[in-house]
Amino acid sequence: MMAEDIVAHQSAVEQDRFPMSSKYFSHKGILFPKVNYSEENLSYVENEFQLLDDDIVTVTYPRSGTHWMVETLALIRRDGDPTWVRTADLSERSPWIEPSPGLRNALKYPPPRLLVTHLPVQLFPKSFLRSKAKVIYVARNPKDVVVSLYLLTKAIKIMEDPGTLEEYLETFLSGNVPYGSWFDHVKGWMKLKDRPNFFFITYEELKQDLRGCVERICHFLGKELTGQQIDSVVENASFQKMKDNKMTNGSLLPDSFMDQKKGQMLRKGICEDWKNHLTPKQEEHFNHVYREKMQDMNMAFPWD
Ligand code: A3P
């Protein structure tokens, strides 16, 4: 099947597949929601999707600062002018390549493209290895990830009910969640950290010094902006500006996808909010699993 056929076929079966007893299916050992995702599209993205040399791809584990990086890159692309981010939906400016609606947008996107994905490295387009496409990987303190993901999962209708935070913590630590284990995701992507077309940054660094990060990102992209243009990127990528921007804040997502009363895409936007949610016992357990799973990593993160 051609790419467009696969996407169209998937759209036709999307409604039939929902609701079912389990909202997820497993593809190569990784869970994905049945709505909007399919084996065919995931295989297509991995094996046939062509990354182009001028593509810029934001890669994250969910709730690690994806929207923030995507907004920042769109502002950089337009030299700090906020018109684009205020008038075009984020899903069109920077489509997700793995869900069917995103893949549709990616396939009709005239280059140079801004793309985004949560895929673990083993499912990322193989064409990356032959291209000069640039990847920006954003990681975040996994304790903040689990809290943010738990609260959002309650609102996303294509996701399983997460249960209590205590229950969800176990599910998260076992990797039995869409996009798989946080540990495997980060460790897998970090294997590419020395490639010249790979840029690693953390949510915590963005929070600490967004301007400095924008300068580093521009350097990586080979993009020269004036001081004023950088000021505008930083101003328009602030939490409040993004939260107020309906093209970015998720408020236009359909009711069938998200219950806006139960959660928010842009929630608090701070570091270490986990301290307000995890008990000391849960923290201790998390630290224990973290140490065990990350012991073979020879790099330090801001949250270590
Ligand atoms: P919280 O739930 O902790 O507030 P993603 O885009 O990967 O889904 O990540 C969402 C998280 O990033 C949310 O975290 C959201 O509030 C936060 N976020 C989004 N834009 C931000 C910004 N400009 N500044 C700080 N945090 C931001």
py3Dmol code that shows the C-alpha trace and the ligand (Angstrom):
import py3Dmol

protein = """\
ATOM      1  CA  MET A   1       0.000   0.000   0.000  1.00  0.00           C
ATOM      2  CA  MET A   2       1.083   3.572  -0.617  1.00  0.00           C
ATOM      3  CA  ALA A   3       1.476   5.944   2.308  1.00  0.00           C
ATOM      4  CA  GLU A   4      -1.774   7.815   1.651  1.00  0.00           C
ATOM      5  CA  ASP A   5      -3.685   4.528   1.284  1.00  0.00           C
ATOM      6  CA  ILE A   6      -2.412   3.272   4.598  1.00  0.00           C
ATOM      7  CA  VAL A   7      -3.430   6.471   6.355  1.00  0.00           C
ATOM      8  CA  ALA A   8      -6.884   6.462   4.696  1.00  0.00           C
ATOM      9  CA  HIS A   9      -7.410   2.789   5.525  1.00  0.00           C
ATOM     10  CA  GLN A  10      -6.495   3.474   9.121  1.00  0.00           C
ATOM     11  CA  SER A  11      -8.934   6.393   9.369  1.00  0.00           C
ATOM     12  CA  ALA A  12     -11.731   4.103   8.216  1.00  0.00           C
ATOM     13  CA  VAL A  13     -11.082   1.590  10.972  1.00  0.00           C
ATOM     14  CA  GLU A  14     -10.337   4.092  13.734  1.00  0.00           C
ATOM     15  CA  GLN A  15     -13.935   4.452  14.908  1.00  0.00           C
ATOM     16  CA  ASP A  16     -14.565   0.682  14.769  1.00  0.00           C
ATOM     17  CA  ARG A  17     -11.716   0.032  17.131  1.00  0.00           C
ATOM     18  CA  PHE A  18     -12.980   2.314  19.871  1.00  0.00           C
ATOM     19  CA  PRO A  19     -14.132   1.623  22.505  1.00  0.00           C
ATOM     20  CA  MET A  20     -12.804  -1.867  23.296  1.00  0.00           C
ATOM     21  CA  SER A  21     -11.875  -3.534  26.525  1.00  0.00           C
ATOM     22  CA  SER A  22      -8.225  -2.521  26.195  1.00  0.00           C
ATOM     23  CA  LYS A  23      -7.433   0.809  24.588  1.00  0.00           C
ATOM     24  CA  TYR A  24      -3.899  -0.227  23.620  1.00  0.00           C
ATOM     25  CA  PHE A  25      -2.160  -2.611  21.255  1.00  0.00           C
ATOM     26  CA  SER A  26       1.445  -3.716  21.293  1.00  0.00           C
ATOM     27  CA  HIS A  27       3.775  -3.052  18.367  1.00  0.00           C
ATOM     28  CA  LYS A  28       7.231  -4.607  18.671  1.00  0.00           C
ATOM     29  CA  GLY A  29       6.762  -4.725  22.438  1.00  0.00           C
ATOM     30  CA  ILE A  30       5.706  -1.066  22.774  1.00  0.00           C
ATOM     31  CA  LEU A  31       2.122  -0.045  23.643  1.00  0.00           C
ATOM     32  CA  PHE A  32       0.202   2.441  21.495  1.00  0.00           C
ATOM     33  CA  PRO A  33      -3.409   3.670  21.703  1.00  0.00           C
ATOM     34  CA  LYS A  34      -5.686   1.864  19.252  1.00  0.00           C
ATOM     35  CA  VAL A  35      -7.308   5.131  18.243  1.00  0.00           C
ATOM     36  CA  ASN A  36      -5.139   7.063  15.767  1.00  0.00           C
ATOM     37  CA  TYR A  37      -2.338   4.462  15.690  1.00  0.00           C
ATOM     38  CA  SER A  38      -1.881   1.275  13.687  1.00  0.00           C
ATOM     39  CA  GLU A  39       0.684  -1.440  13.001  1.00  0.00           C
ATOM     40  CA  GLU A  40       0.725  -0.415   9.330  1.00  0.00           C
ATOM     41  CA  ASN A  41       1.483   3.219   9.989  1.00  0.00           C
ATOM     42  CA  LEU A  42       4.104   2.469  12.630  1.00  0.00           C
ATOM     43  CA  SER A  43       5.850   0.069  10.242  1.00  0.00           C
ATOM     44  CA  TYR A  44       5.565   2.603   7.439  1.00  0.00           C
ATOM     45  CA  VAL A  45       7.097   5.337   9.608  1.00  0.00           C
ATOM     46  CA  GLU A  46       9.944   3.082  10.686  1.00  0.00           C
ATOM     47  CA  ASN A  47      10.788   1.541   7.315  1.00  0.00           C
ATOM     48  CA  GLU A  48       9.580   3.849   4.552  1.00  0.00           C
ATOM     49  CA  PHE A  49       9.111   7.374   5.845  1.00  0.00           C
ATOM     50  CA  GLN A  50      11.861   9.472   4.272  1.00  0.00           C
ATOM     51  CA  LEU A  51      13.522  12.025   6.479  1.00  0.00           C
ATOM     52  CA  LEU A  52      14.945  14.890   4.454  1.00  0.00           C
ATOM     53  CA  ASP A  53      18.224  16.658   5.100  1.00  0.00           C
ATOM     54  CA  ASP A  54      16.465  19.885   6.049  1.00  0.00           C
ATOM     55  CA  ASP A  55      13.974  18.249   8.476  1.00  0.00           C
ATOM     56  CA  ILE A  56      14.143  19.248  12.126  1.00  0.00           C
ATOM     57  CA  VAL A  57      12.598  16.623  14.391  1.00  0.00           C
ATOM     58  CA  THR A  58      11.724  17.195  18.047  1.00  0.00           C
ATOM     59  CA  VAL A  59      11.913  13.884  19.909  1.00  0.00           C
ATOM     60  CA  THR A  60      10.635  13.394  23.445  1.00  0.00           C
ATOM     61  CA  TYR A  61       9.114  10.942  25.844  1.00  0.00           C
ATOM     62  CA  PRO A  62       5.566  12.281  26.501  1.00  0.00           C
ATOM     63  CA  ARG A  63       5.261  15.207  28.960  1.00  0.00           C
ATOM     64  CA  SER A  64       8.927  16.171  28.700  1.00  0.00           C
ATOM     65  CA  GLY A  65       8.509  19.586  27.069  1.00  0.00           C
ATOM     66  CA  THR A  66       7.431  18.649  23.546  1.00  0.00           C
ATOM     67  CA  HIS A  67       5.023  21.559  23.069  1.00  0.00           C
ATOM     68  CA  TRP A  68       7.623  23.947  24.441  1.00  0.00           C
ATOM     69  CA  MET A  69      10.338  22.845  22.012  1.00  0.00           C
ATOM     70  CA  VAL A  70       7.920  22.744  19.080  1.00  0.00           C
ATOM     71  CA  GLU A  71       6.788  26.324  19.799  1.00  0.00           C
ATOM     72  CA  THR A  72      10.384  27.477  20.256  1.00  0.00           C
ATOM     73  CA  LEU A  73      11.456  25.954  16.935  1.00  0.00           C
ATOM     74  CA  ALA A  74       8.505  27.498  15.084  1.00  0.00           C
ATOM     75  CA  LEU A  75       9.437  30.893  16.508  1.00  0.00           C
ATOM     76  CA  ILE A  76      13.075  30.405  15.526  1.00  0.00           C
ATOM     77  CA  ARG A  77      12.003  29.366  12.032  1.00  0.00           C
ATOM     78  CA  ARG A  78      10.096  32.667  11.689  1.00  0.00           C
ATOM     79  CA  ASP A  79      12.907  34.803  13.148  1.00  0.00           C
ATOM     80  CA  GLY A  80      10.975  35.449  16.351  1.00  0.00           C
ATOM     81  CA  ASP A  81       7.790  36.622  14.591  1.00  0.00           C
ATOM     82  CA  PRO A  82       4.848  35.125  16.571  1.00  0.00           C
ATOM     83  CA  THR A  83       2.302  35.387  13.722  1.00  0.00           C
ATOM     84  CA  TRP A  84       2.706  31.753  12.647  1.00  0.00           C
ATOM     85  CA  VAL A  85       2.339  30.257  16.143  1.00  0.00           C
ATOM     86  CA  ARG A  86      -0.731  32.407  16.745  1.00  0.00           C
ATOM     87  CA  THR A  87      -2.493  31.564  13.499  1.00  0.00           C
ATOM     88  CA  ALA A  88      -1.606  27.957  12.625  1.00  0.00           C
ATOM     89  CA  ASP A  89      -2.392  24.972  14.809  1.00  0.00           C
ATOM     90  CA  LEU A  90       0.628  23.261  16.343  1.00  0.00           C
ATOM     91  CA  SER A  91      -0.309  19.998  14.607  1.00  0.00           C
ATOM     92  CA  GLU A  92       0.101  21.700  11.227  1.00  0.00           C
ATOM     93  CA  ARG A  93       3.247  23.630  12.081  1.00  0.00           C
ATOM     94  CA  SER A  94       4.893  20.526  13.450  1.00  0.00           C
ATOM     95  CA  PRO A  95       3.045  17.261  12.821  1.00  0.00           C
ATOM     96  CA  TRP A  96       3.532  14.151  14.951  1.00  0.00           C
ATOM     97  CA  ILE A  97       4.748  11.528  12.517  1.00  0.00           C
ATOM     98  CA  GLU A  98       3.344   8.396  14.171  1.00  0.00           C
ATOM     99  CA  PRO A  99      -0.401   8.982  14.759  1.00  0.00           C
ATOM    100  CA  SER A 100      -2.424   8.767  11.541  1.00  0.00           C
ATOM    101  CA  PRO A 101      -3.649  12.421  11.497  1.00  0.00           C
ATOM    102  CA  GLY A 102      -0.081  13.636  12.089  1.00  0.00           C
ATOM    103  CA  LEU A 103       1.378  11.352   9.441  1.00  0.00           C
ATOM    104  CA  ARG A 104      -1.170  12.723   6.981  1.00  0.00           C
ATOM    105  CA  ASN A 105       0.015  16.269   7.739  1.00  0.00           C
ATOM    106  CA  ALA A 106       3.690  15.278   7.600  1.00  0.00           C
ATOM    107  CA  LEU A 107       3.295  13.687   4.170  1.00  0.00           C
ATOM    108  CA  LYS A 108       1.812  16.837   2.661  1.00  0.00           C
ATOM    109  CA  TYR A 109       4.147  19.271   4.460  1.00  0.00           C
ATOM    110  CA  PRO A 110       6.297  21.224   1.999  1.00  0.00           C
ATOM    111  CA  PRO A 111       9.970  21.200   3.094  1.00  0.00           C
ATOM    112  CA  PRO A 112      11.706  22.408   5.136  1.00  0.00           C
ATOM    113  CA  ARG A 113       9.669  20.507   7.726  1.00  0.00           C
ATOM    114  CA  LEU A 114       9.373  20.747  11.476  1.00  0.00           C
ATOM    115  CA  LEU A 115       8.332  17.319  12.737  1.00  0.00           C
ATOM    116  CA  VAL A 116       7.791  15.789  16.145  1.00  0.00           C
ATOM    117  CA  THR A 117       7.659  12.297  17.605  1.00  0.00           C
ATOM    118  CA  HIS A 118       7.539  10.363  20.861  1.00  0.00           C
ATOM    119  CA  LEU A 119       8.851   7.193  19.198  1.00  0.00           C
ATOM    120  CA  PRO A 120      11.569   5.161  20.908  1.00  0.00           C
ATOM    121  CA  VAL A 121      14.747   5.123  18.850  1.00  0.00           C
ATOM    122  CA  GLN A 122      14.226   1.588  17.505  1.00  0.00           C
ATOM    123  CA  LEU A 123      10.946   2.650  15.842  1.00  0.00           C
ATOM    124  CA  PHE A 124      12.225   5.980  14.465  1.00  0.00           C
ATOM    125  CA  PRO A 125      12.497   6.245  10.653  1.00  0.00           C
ATOM    126  CA  LYS A 126      15.494   4.218   9.509  1.00  0.00           C
ATOM    127  CA  SER A 127      16.104   6.862   6.827  1.00  0.00           C
ATOM    128  CA  PHE A 128      17.539   9.051   9.626  1.00  0.00           C
ATOM    129  CA  LEU A 129      20.762   7.058   9.431  1.00  0.00           C
ATOM    130  CA  ARG A 130      21.271   8.143   5.817  1.00  0.00           C
ATOM    131  CA  SER A 131      20.149  11.755   6.212  1.00  0.00           C
ATOM    132  CA  LYS A 132      21.383  14.996   7.681  1.00  0.00           C
ATOM    133  CA  ALA A 133      17.979  15.629   9.302  1.00  0.00           C
ATOM    134  CA  LYS A 134      18.458  17.221  12.704  1.00  0.00           C
ATOM    135  CA  VAL A 135      17.035  15.678  15.880  1.00  0.00           C
ATOM    136  CA  ILE A 136      16.491  17.676  19.065  1.00  0.00           C
ATOM    137  CA  TYR A 137      15.858  15.337  22.001  1.00  0.00           C
ATOM    138  CA  VAL A 138      14.295  16.868  25.113  1.00  0.00           C
ATOM    139  CA  ALA A 139      14.372  14.907  28.384  1.00  0.00           C
ATOM    140  CA  ARG A 140      12.800  15.802  31.721  1.00  0.00           C
ATOM    141  CA  ASN A 141      13.076  14.633  35.313  1.00  0.00           C
ATOM    142  CA  PRO A 142      11.090  11.371  35.169  1.00  0.00           C
ATOM    143  CA  LYS A 143       9.398  12.139  38.492  1.00  0.00           C
ATOM    144  CA  ASP A 144       7.889  15.263  36.921  1.00  0.00           C
ATOM    145  CA  VAL A 145       7.108  13.230  33.798  1.00  0.00           C
ATOM    146  CA  VAL A 146       5.169  10.598  35.721  1.00  0.00           C
ATOM    147  CA  VAL A 147       3.101  13.175  37.609  1.00  0.00           C
ATOM    148  CA  SER A 148       2.372  15.244  34.503  1.00  0.00           C
ATOM    149  CA  LEU A 149       1.570  12.114  32.476  1.00  0.00           C
ATOM    150  CA  TYR A 150      -0.684  10.705  35.192  1.00  0.00           C
ATOM    151  CA  LEU A 151      -2.718  13.901  35.383  1.00  0.00           C
ATOM    152  CA  LEU A 152      -3.012  14.207  31.593  1.00  0.00           C
ATOM    153  CA  THR A 153      -3.832  10.526  31.087  1.00  0.00           C
ATOM    154  CA  LYS A 154      -6.983  11.046  33.176  1.00  0.00           C
ATOM    155  CA  ALA A 155      -8.223  13.511  30.568  1.00  0.00           C
ATOM    156  CA  ILE A 156      -7.173  11.769  27.349  1.00  0.00           C
ATOM    157  CA  LYS A 157      -9.994   9.527  26.217  1.00  0.00           C
ATOM    158  CA  ILE A 158      -7.860   7.284  23.988  1.00  0.00           C
ATOM    159  CA  MET A 159      -5.767   6.318  27.025  1.00  0.00           C
ATOM    160  CA  GLU A 160      -6.577   3.742  29.693  1.00  0.00           C
ATOM    161  CA  ASP A 161      -7.842   5.044  33.040  1.00  0.00           C
ATOM    162  CA  PRO A 162      -4.580   5.392  35.019  1.00  0.00           C
ATOM    163  CA  GLY A 163      -6.185   4.430  38.365  1.00  0.00           C
ATOM    164  CA  THR A 164      -4.601   5.966  41.450  1.00  0.00           C
ATOM    165  CA  LEU A 165      -1.206   7.666  41.342  1.00  0.00           C
ATOM    166  CA  GLU A 166       0.142   4.770  43.434  1.00  0.00           C
ATOM    167  CA  GLU A 167      -1.073   2.293  40.810  1.00  0.00           C
ATOM    168  CA  TYR A 168       0.093   4.419  37.898  1.00  0.00           C
ATOM    169  CA  LEU A 169       3.565   4.767  39.373  1.00  0.00           C
ATOM    170  CA  GLU A 170       3.990   1.000  39.113  1.00  0.00           C
ATOM    171  CA  THR A 171       2.635   0.952  35.555  1.00  0.00           C
ATOM    172  CA  PHE A 172       5.035   3.744  34.575  1.00  0.00           C
ATOM    173  CA  LEU A 173       8.060   2.155  36.232  1.00  0.00           C
ATOM    174  CA  SER A 174       7.305  -1.173  34.544  1.00  0.00           C
ATOM    175  CA  GLY A 175       7.148   0.553  31.140  1.00  0.00           C
ATOM    176  CA  ASN A 176       3.658  -0.774  30.529  1.00  0.00           C
ATOM    177  CA  VAL A 177       2.459   2.565  29.139  1.00  0.00           C
ATOM    178  CA  PRO A 178       2.132   4.005  25.623  1.00  0.00           C
ATOM    179  CA  TYR A 179       5.578   4.631  24.094  1.00  0.00           C
ATOM    180  CA  GLY A 180       7.116   2.179  26.546  1.00  0.00           C
ATOM    181  CA  SER A 181       9.582   2.627  29.344  1.00  0.00           C
ATOM    182  CA  TRP A 182      10.968   6.106  30.083  1.00  0.00           C
ATOM    183  CA  PHE A 183      14.287   4.464  30.961  1.00  0.00           C
ATOM    184  CA  ASP A 184      14.564   2.589  27.662  1.00  0.00           C
ATOM    185  CA  HIS A 185      13.502   5.696  25.722  1.00  0.00           C
ATOM    186  CA  VAL A 186      16.179   7.917  27.213  1.00  0.00           C
ATOM    187  CA  LYS A 187      18.884   5.252  27.175  1.00  0.00           C
ATOM    188  CA  GLY A 188      18.074   4.303  23.588  1.00  0.00           C
ATOM    189  CA  TRP A 189      18.195   7.862  22.278  1.00  0.00           C
ATOM    190  CA  MET A 190      21.313   8.730  24.258  1.00  0.00           C
ATOM    191  CA  LYS A 191      23.215   6.215  22.131  1.00  0.00           C
ATOM    192  CA  LEU A 192      23.014   8.840  19.357  1.00  0.00           C
ATOM    193  CA  LYS A 193      24.269  11.705  21.510  1.00  0.00           C
ATOM    194  CA  ASP A 194      27.621  12.035  19.758  1.00  0.00           C
ATOM    195  CA  ARG A 195      26.193  12.373  16.251  1.00  0.00           C
ATOM    196  CA  PRO A 196      26.632  15.839  14.751  1.00  0.00           C
ATOM    197  CA  ASN A 197      22.941  16.020  13.775  1.00  0.00           C
ATOM    198  CA  PHE A 198      21.713  15.168  17.291  1.00  0.00           C
ATOM    199  CA  PHE A 199      21.138  17.776  19.997  1.00  0.00           C
ATOM    200  CA  PHE A 200      20.308  16.864  23.585  1.00  0.00           C
ATOM    201  CA  ILE A 201      18.674  19.278  26.002  1.00  0.00           C
ATOM    202  CA  THR A 202      16.596  19.009  29.153  1.00  0.00           C
ATOM    203  CA  TYR A 203      13.385  20.662  30.313  1.00  0.00           C
ATOM    204  CA  GLU A 204      15.310  21.773  33.386  1.00  0.00           C
ATOM    205  CA  GLU A 205      17.872  23.654  31.246  1.00  0.00           C
ATOM    206  CA  LEU A 206      15.055  25.336  29.322  1.00  0.00           C
ATOM    207  CA  LYS A 207      13.524  26.426  32.627  1.00  0.00           C
ATOM    208  CA  GLN A 208      16.809  27.683  33.997  1.00  0.00           C
ATOM    209  CA  ASP A 209      17.945  29.721  31.009  1.00  0.00           C
ATOM    210  CA  LEU A 210      15.612  29.734  28.011  1.00  0.00           C
ATOM    211  CA  ARG A 211      17.567  32.469  26.246  1.00  0.00           C
ATOM    212  CA  GLY A 212      20.850  30.585  26.563  1.00  0.00           C
ATOM    213  CA  CYS A 213      19.104  27.441  25.279  1.00  0.00           C
ATOM    214  CA  VAL A 214      17.628  29.300  22.292  1.00  0.00           C
ATOM    215  CA  GLU A 215      21.123  30.529  21.440  1.00  0.00           C
ATOM    216  CA  ARG A 216      22.500  26.985  21.633  1.00  0.00           C
ATOM    217  CA  ILE A 217      19.649  25.626  19.516  1.00  0.00           C
ATOM    218  CA  CYS A 218      20.204  28.349  16.900  1.00  0.00           C
ATOM    219  CA  HIS A 219      23.884  27.461  16.817  1.00  0.00           C
ATOM    220  CA  PHE A 220      23.026  23.781  16.295  1.00  0.00           C
ATOM    221  CA  LEU A 221      20.606  24.694  13.497  1.00  0.00           C
ATOM    222  CA  GLY A 222      23.035  27.095  11.848  1.00  0.00           C
ATOM    223  CA  LYS A 223      20.457  29.869  12.262  1.00  0.00           C
ATOM    224  CA  GLU A 224      21.524  33.423  12.995  1.00  0.00           C
ATOM    225  CA  LEU A 225      19.064  35.612  14.875  1.00  0.00           C
ATOM    226  CA  THR A 226      19.539  39.129  16.173  1.00  0.00           C
ATOM    227  CA  GLY A 227      19.323  39.859  19.907  1.00  0.00           C
ATOM    228  CA  GLN A 228      15.845  41.317  19.394  1.00  0.00           C
ATOM    229  CA  GLN A 229      14.665  38.256  17.481  1.00  0.00           C
ATOM    230  CA  ILE A 230      15.928  35.980  20.243  1.00  0.00           C
ATOM    231  CA  ASP A 231      14.127  38.159  22.803  1.00  0.00           C
ATOM    232  CA  SER A 232      10.923  37.633  20.861  1.00  0.00           C
ATOM    233  CA  VAL A 233      11.421  33.838  20.698  1.00  0.00           C
ATOM    234  CA  VAL A 234      11.951  33.762  24.473  1.00  0.00           C
ATOM    235  CA  GLU A 235       8.963  36.011  25.193  1.00  0.00           C
ATOM    236  CA  ASN A 236       6.579  34.065  22.966  1.00  0.00           C
ATOM    237  CA  ALA A 237       7.752  30.663  24.194  1.00  0.00           C
ATOM    238  CA  SER A 238       7.038  31.599  27.821  1.00  0.00           C
ATOM    239  CA  PHE A 239       4.621  29.374  29.710  1.00  0.00           C
ATOM    240  CA  GLN A 240       1.988  32.100  29.985  1.00  0.00           C
ATOM    241  CA  LYS A 241       2.137  33.106  26.302  1.00  0.00           C
ATOM    242  CA  MET A 242       1.848  29.457  25.272  1.00  0.00           C
ATOM    243  CA  LYS A 243      -0.945  28.753  27.746  1.00  0.00           C
ATOM    244  CA  ASP A 244      -2.892  31.698  26.308  1.00  0.00           C
ATOM    245  CA  ASN A 245      -2.299  30.580  22.713  1.00  0.00           C
ATOM    246  CA  LYS A 246      -5.222  28.439  21.597  1.00  0.00           C
ATOM    247  CA  MET A 247      -3.192  27.211  18.605  1.00  0.00           C
ATOM    248  CA  THR A 248      -0.799  25.578  21.062  1.00  0.00           C
ATOM    249  CA  ASN A 249      -2.545  24.940  24.385  1.00  0.00           C
ATOM    250  CA  GLY A 250      -4.652  21.943  23.335  1.00  0.00           C
ATOM    251  CA  SER A 251      -7.974  23.722  23.927  1.00  0.00           C
ATOM    252  CA  LEU A 252      -9.017  23.033  20.316  1.00  0.00           C
ATOM    253  CA  LEU A 253      -8.540  19.275  20.625  1.00  0.00           C
ATOM    254  CA  PRO A 254     -11.833  17.467  19.955  1.00  0.00           C
ATOM    255  CA  ASP A 255     -14.034  16.239  22.831  1.00  0.00           C
ATOM    256  CA  SER A 256     -13.641  12.704  21.504  1.00  0.00           C
ATOM    257  CA  PHE A 257      -9.914  12.953  22.272  1.00  0.00           C
ATOM    258  CA  MET A 258      -9.692  14.986  25.449  1.00  0.00           C
ATOM    259  CA  ASP A 259     -11.966  16.002  28.303  1.00  0.00           C
ATOM    260  CA  GLN A 260     -10.789  19.565  28.915  1.00  0.00           C
ATOM    261  CA  LYS A 261     -12.453  19.588  32.326  1.00  0.00           C
ATOM    262  CA  LYS A 262     -10.259  16.727  33.534  1.00  0.00           C
ATOM    263  CA  GLY A 263      -6.802  17.971  32.559  1.00  0.00           C
ATOM    264  CA  GLN A 264      -4.678  20.464  30.670  1.00  0.00           C
ATOM    265  CA  MET A 265      -1.869  20.160  28.116  1.00  0.00           C
ATOM    266  CA  LEU A 266      -0.169  23.171  29.656  1.00  0.00           C
ATOM    267  CA  ARG A 267      -0.688  22.626  33.350  1.00  0.00           C
ATOM    268  CA  LYS A 268       1.860  24.190  35.750  1.00  0.00           C
ATOM    269  CA  GLY A 269       5.103  24.375  33.796  1.00  0.00           C
ATOM    270  CA  ILE A 270       7.484  24.090  36.744  1.00  0.00           C
ATOM    271  CA  CYS A 271      10.315  21.817  37.893  1.00  0.00           C
ATOM    272  CA  GLU A 272       9.895  19.465  40.834  1.00  0.00           C
ATOM    273  CA  ASP A 273       6.133  19.634  41.099  1.00  0.00           C
ATOM    274  CA  TRP A 274       6.491  15.905  41.861  1.00  0.00           C
ATOM    275  CA  LYS A 275       7.265  16.963  45.423  1.00  0.00           C
ATOM    276  CA  ASN A 276       3.621  18.010  45.745  1.00  0.00           C
ATOM    277  CA  HIS A 277       2.376  14.605  44.594  1.00  0.00           C
ATOM    278  CA  LEU A 278       4.699  11.731  45.522  1.00  0.00           C
ATOM    279  CA  THR A 279       4.928  10.527  49.120  1.00  0.00           C
ATOM    280  CA  PRO A 280       8.395   9.980  50.663  1.00  0.00           C
ATOM    281  CA  LYS A 281       7.828   6.224  50.300  1.00  0.00           C
ATOM    282  CA  GLN A 282       6.951   6.562  46.619  1.00  0.00           C
ATOM    283  CA  GLU A 283       9.991   8.776  46.093  1.00  0.00           C
ATOM    284  CA  GLU A 284      12.247   6.222  47.744  1.00  0.00           C
ATOM    285  CA  HIS A 285      10.819   3.439  45.592  1.00  0.00           C
ATOM    286  CA  PHE A 286      11.230   5.569  42.455  1.00  0.00           C
ATOM    287  CA  ASN A 287      14.859   6.341  43.357  1.00  0.00           C
ATOM    288  CA  HIS A 288      15.563   2.663  43.872  1.00  0.00           C
ATOM    289  CA  VAL A 289      14.169   1.666  40.462  1.00  0.00           C
ATOM    290  CA  TYR A 290      15.856   4.675  38.813  1.00  0.00           C
ATOM    291  CA  ARG A 291      19.276   3.746  40.212  1.00  0.00           C
ATOM    292  CA  GLU A 292      18.875   0.159  39.110  1.00  0.00           C
ATOM    293  CA  LYS A 293      17.706   0.964  35.578  1.00  0.00           C
ATOM    294  CA  MET A 294      20.150   3.822  34.970  1.00  0.00           C
ATOM    295  CA  GLN A 295      23.266   2.270  36.486  1.00  0.00           C
ATOM    296  CA  ASP A 296      24.767   1.584  33.054  1.00  0.00           C
ATOM    297  CA  MET A 297      24.382   5.247  31.951  1.00  0.00           C
ATOM    298  CA  ASN A 298      27.667   7.100  32.000  1.00  0.00           C
ATOM    299  CA  MET A 299      26.175  10.582  31.911  1.00  0.00           C
ATOM    300  CA  ALA A 300      24.613  12.843  34.511  1.00  0.00           C
ATOM    301  CA  PHE A 301      21.274  14.622  34.205  1.00  0.00           C
ATOM    302  CA  PRO A 302      20.253  17.829  36.010  1.00  0.00           C
ATOM    303  CA  TRP A 303      17.899  15.830  38.255  1.00  0.00           C
ATOM    304  CA  ASP A 304      20.492  13.227  39.335  1.00  0.00           C
TER     305      ASP A 304
END
"""
ligand_1 = """\
27
A3P
P 3.293 20.055 33.619
O 2.170 19.074 33.473
O 4.286 19.640 34.679
O 2.831 21.460 33.799
P 4.654 17.809 26.579
O 4.533 18.996 25.718
O 5.823 16.928 26.269
O 3.359 17.062 26.673
O 5.001 18.330 28.053
C 4.019 19.026 28.780
C 4.652 19.634 30.018
O 5.456 20.749 29.616
C 3.581 20.172 30.950
O 4.142 20.034 32.252
C 3.480 21.614 30.476
O 2.884 22.483 31.404
C 4.960 21.924 30.261
N 5.187 23.103 29.408
C 4.679 23.365 28.178
N 5.082 24.569 27.733
C 5.886 25.090 28.697
C 6.598 26.320 28.851
N 6.577 27.276 27.911
N 7.287 26.501 29.975
C 7.340 25.562 30.942
N 6.678 24.376 30.872
C 5.953 24.144 29.760
"""
view = py3Dmol.view(width=600, height=400)
view.addModel(protein, "pdb")
view.setStyle({"model": 0}, {"cartoon": {"style": "trace"}})
view.addModel(ligand_1, "xyz")
view.setStyle({"model": 1}, {"stick": {}})
view.zoomTo()
view.show()
